[in-house]
Amino acid sequence: MPLAFCIFHKEQNHMVKRILQYFRRETVLSAALVCALLSFLLTPPSVIHLQGIDTTTLLMLFSLMTIVAGFRRMGALDAVSRKLTRRVTTLRGLSAVMVALCFALSMLVTNDVALLTLVPLTLLLFRAGGQKSTIWTVVLETVAANLGSMVTPIGNPQNLYLYTSGRLTALDFLTLLAPYAAVALALLLALCLLLPKERVAVDTSARAPLARKMLTLYGALSALALLAIAKVLPAWALAAAVFLGTLALDRGTIRQVDYTLLATFVCFFVFVASVKACVPVRAWLEAMMARSPMAVALLTSQVISNVPACLLLSPFTQDAKALALGVDLGGLGTLIASLASLISFRLYGAGEGAQKGRYFAVFTGVNVLFLAVMLGLAAMRN
């Protein structure tokens, strides 16, 4: 009996350690969970918290993440990336191609997935180029993903939320944010010119052919996703098709979905429901957002990240365009201003010979530059 108790106690301690390690690693989810729990002090748990959870956004996010995870798992995104970089022979040219690819890809598969796909490939391709070139390129890729993704409703989670909740249309995102994206792309490519013309060997070795069955599956699901984005197909129908299709033909993909992001959304939906039900807090947030919704959104993003900032502030302003501009540009600045920036930092930091201090310094400098340029453009447009 004592031996059995010791074994149980040891396993229990091991489980607690794993849970604590998980929440230390997922800082944004941890913050969201704390906010949700503390919000019950403002408003006791009730049906309003369940009603505050936007299931349409969650279902769309799950579906899109699953489809992209499927393409990534079978190597389709990697194959496209390698084909596009095959004829590049210099560090400068390779950096420009990777940054432009990240910019374009983020519009279609979200900023997070673009970086998860391209940063590991960058680390591989730039092994012989040294840490300076690697850091410079990864930082520019991160900025490219954050600013390229803001042009489409599916480019990042905050845009998807504003789109599925009916606050903005696809045309709204394009007309509002395309000018900022165009200036950003020009500046990104100009900064790539700071790298040397040193020749670099690109890996062109053959890869295993893509499975036709998987291409057919995710091609069909992508077509359904386009119908759901156009609001022809309900989000629940898309989610059902995605779940059943992958469960039957590619079960491993289900495990690769970013459920942490979904849980973060749920926690902030609960938090926002509590805040909305608390009259004094709601009145204060409405007053702040009435003065300058863009500035409040941008500054809030620097502290709690732009996705949570969007979920928190959305109910307290009618100016959805100013909110979108604030949270999308708010992905620039601090390392935690965007979940995508944290992803890049983790991927780079896990590599051999990583110089995290230098990375942080370069990241901060480049982000301050782009934030200043974007805010200058915003001032000119107003």
N, C-alpha and C positions, 0 to 999 in steps of 0.2 A: 504493500500500500504506500509506504513512504517513497519508494522508488518510482511508482506510477505518478505520484504527486509531483516529484522533482522533474520528471520528464514533461508533465503537463505544464508546470511552471516555467520551465526552460523554453518550451515551444511558444508559450504565451508571451514571454519577454521578447522572443525573436520576432513574433508577429507585430508587437507594439513598436519595436525598433524599425521594422520595415515600413510601417504606416507613417511613423515620424519622418523617416528619410524621404518618403514619397511627398509629404506635404512641405518639407524643406526644399525639395527640388521644384515643386509646382507652387511657386510663391504667389502667383496671381490667383490660382484656385484657393489657396489658403486664405488670402485676403478676402476673397469673395465669400467664402464660408463663414469667416469671422463676422463680416458685415451682415450676412443673412441672419446669423444667430443673435447678434447684438440688436438687430432691428426689431426683434420680438419684444425688446424692452419698450420700444415706441408703440408697437401694435401687437398685441397678443396673437398667437397663431390662430388663424381662422380661414374660412373659405376664400377670402379676398387674396390670400397668397397663392392659392391654386389658380384662381382666375387671372392672376397677374402673369402667369407663365405663358409666353407666346409659343404655342405648340407649332404654329406654322413655320416660324423661324427655325425652331429646333429640328423639325422634320426636313426642311430644305437643307439646313446645314449638314445634317447626318447624311442625306442622300448625296450631296455634292462631294463631301469628304470621302465617302465610300467609293464613288466612281473614280475620283482622282487617285485614291489609294490603290484601286485596282489597276489603273494604267501604270502607276509608278511601280507596283509590285511585279508586273510582268515585264518591266524594263522599257516600256514604250517611250516615256519621257527621257530616259537616259539615252536611248537610241537616237532620238531626234536631236538631242544636245550634241552627241558625238558626231553626228553627220554634219551639223552646222559648223563645228569647229575643226573639221578634218583638214581643210586647206589653209588654215591659219598657221603662220610660221614664226611670228614674233610675240614677245610678251605683251607689247602694246596692242597688237591686233587681237590677240587672244582675250585680253582683258576687255576690250571694246565689245567683242562678240558676246562674251559671257554676260556682261552688264546689260547689253541690249536684249539678249535672250531672256534674262531675268525680268526686265522691264515688261516685255511683251507677254511672257508666260504668266506673270502674276495677274494679268487682266482676265485670264481664262481659268486658272486653277487655284487662285488665291495666293497672296504673298507668302504665307507660311509654306505651302507646298512647293512653290517655286524655289524657295531657299533650301528646303529639305532635299530637293532634287539637284540643284546646281552647286551649292556650296561644297558638298563632298567631292563632286567632279572637279571643281576649281582647286581644291586642296591637292587632288591627285595630279592635275595638269601642271600646277605651279610648283611641284616639289623641287625642281631644279632651279627655279627662279628666285629662291630666297624668301625669307619672311616678310621683307619690306613690300615686295610685289604682291605677295599673297594677301597680306593684311589690307593693302590698298584696294585690291580687287574685291575682296569679300565685303569690305565696308561699302564700296560703291554698289555692289550687288544688293546689299541690304537697303540702301536708300532707293535704288531702282525698284525693288519689289514693293516698298512702302508707297512710293509715289506713282508707280505704274498701275498698281492695283486700284487706285481711287477712281479710275475712269469708268469702271463697269460696276453694275450692281452685285456681281458675284466675285469681285476682285478681293474683297476682304470681309470679315464677319460683320463689321459695323455697317458697311454699305448694304449687305444682304438684309440686315435687320431693318434698316430704313426703307428698303425696297419692299420687303414682304409685308411690312406693317402699313404700306400704302402712303408713306410720307413723301417719297420721291419716285419718279419714273426713271427708266434707263436713259431717256433723253435728258432728263435733269442732270444726271451724273455727268453725261458727256459734255453738255454745254457749260456746266459750272466748272468742271475740273480739268477738261482737256487742255486749256491754255497753260495751266500750272504744270501739267504732265509734259507738255511739249518743251517748255523752258527747262524743266528738270532734265529731260533726256539730252538736250543740247549741252547742258552743263556737265552732265555725267560723262558724255563722250569726250568733251574737252578735257576733263580731268584724267581720262585714260591716257591722253597724250603725254602726261607727265612720266609715264613708265618708259623705260628704255626700249630700243628696237632690237634688243637681244633676241637671237633666234632660240626657239624652243621646239622640242620634239613632241608632237601630239600622238597619243596612243590611237592607232587606227586598226588594231587587231580585231578580228571578227568576233562577233558576239552570237550567242545562240539565237536562232530565229524566234520571232514572237509567235505565241500560240494563236492560231486562227480562231479557235473557239472563244478565247478570252477577248480577242479583238472584237468579235461579233457581239459578245455579251455587253461589253462596256460601250461599244458604239451604239447599240440599241438603247442602253440606259441613258447615254448622253443625249440621244434624240428625245427621250421622254423628259429629261431634265430641261431641255430647251422649251418644251411645251409647258412645263411647270413654271419656268421663269416668265414665260409669256402669259401665265395665268390662265392657260387653256385647260391644263390638267391640275387637279387638286394636289396639294403638297402631300397629303396622306397617301394618295394613290401612287405617287412617285416613290415615296419611302417604302411602301409595301412591295412594289416591283423590285426596287433595289435590294431590299433585305432578302426577299425570297429568291431572287436571281442569284445573288452572291452566295447565299446559304446553300443553294443546290449545286452550283458550279465552281465556286471559288471561295470556300469557307474561310480560308486563312485571311482574306482581305478584311472580313468583319472585325478581326482582332486588331487590325492596324489603324482603325478609325481613331481620331483624337477625341476620346470620350471625356478627357479632362476639360477640353474647351466646351463641350456640351454641358458638363457639370458646372463650369464657371458661369455660363449663361443662366442656368437654372437658379443658381445662388443669387446672382444679381437681379434676376426677375423678382425673386422673393424680397430682396432688399428694397427694390424700387416700389413694390407694392406696399411695403410698410411705410416708406417715406411719403408716398402719395396719400396714405390714410392718416398721417399725422399732420394736422392743419398748420401748426407753427413752422415746422420744417418745410412743408410744401410751399408756404407763403414766402419763406426766405429764398428758396431756390428759384421760385418764379420771379422774384424781384431781381435776383442776380442775373438770370437769363434774359430778362427784359432789357437790361442795360447793354450787355454785349455778349450775345450767345456764342459768337465765334471765339472771343478771347477766353471766356470761361471754359469752353470745351477744350481749347488748346492747352490751357494751364492745368486743367483737371487731368488731361491725358498724361502730362509729365509725371504725375504722382501715382495714378492708379492704372495707367495704360489706356489706350484710346477705345478699345472695345467696351470695357466697363464704364468708361466716361460717357460713351454714347447711350448705353442702356440706362444709366443713372439720370442723365440730363434730358433725354428725349421727351418724357412726359411733361416737362415744364417749359416748353417753348413751342410756338407755332412756326418759327422760322427754321424749317428743316434744312434749308440750303446752308444757312450760316452754321448750323450744328454739324452738318456733313463736312463743310470746309474746315471747321475747327478740329474735329476729331481725325480727319484724314491728314491734315498738315500737322496735327498733334502727334502723329507717329514719329516725327522728327524730334530731335532734342535729346532727352535722357535715354539711357539704355533700356529702361522699363516702359518707355512711352508706347512701345509697340511689342506685342508678343513675337512678331517676326524678328525683331532685332535681338531678342533674347535667344531665339533659335540659332541665328547666325553665330552669336557669341559662344554658345554651347558647342556647336559643331567645330568652330575654329579652335576653341580651348581644349577639345578632346584630341586634337591632332598632335603629331610628334613635333617637339621643338616650339610649341606655341608660346608666344610672347604676349600674355594677356594685358600687361601694363601698356605696352606700345599700342596694342589693338584698341584699348579703351581711349587712349589719347587721340589716335587718328579718328576713331568713331565720333568722339565728341566734337573735334574740330570740323570735320566734314558735315556733321549734322547741324552745327551752329551756322555754318556757311549756307547750307540749303534752306534752313529755317529763315534766315535773314532775307535771302533772295525771294522766297515764297511770300513772306509777309510784305516785302516791298512791292511785289506784283499785286498782292491783295489790296494794298493801299492805292496803287495806281488804278486798279479796276473800280474802286469805290470813289 
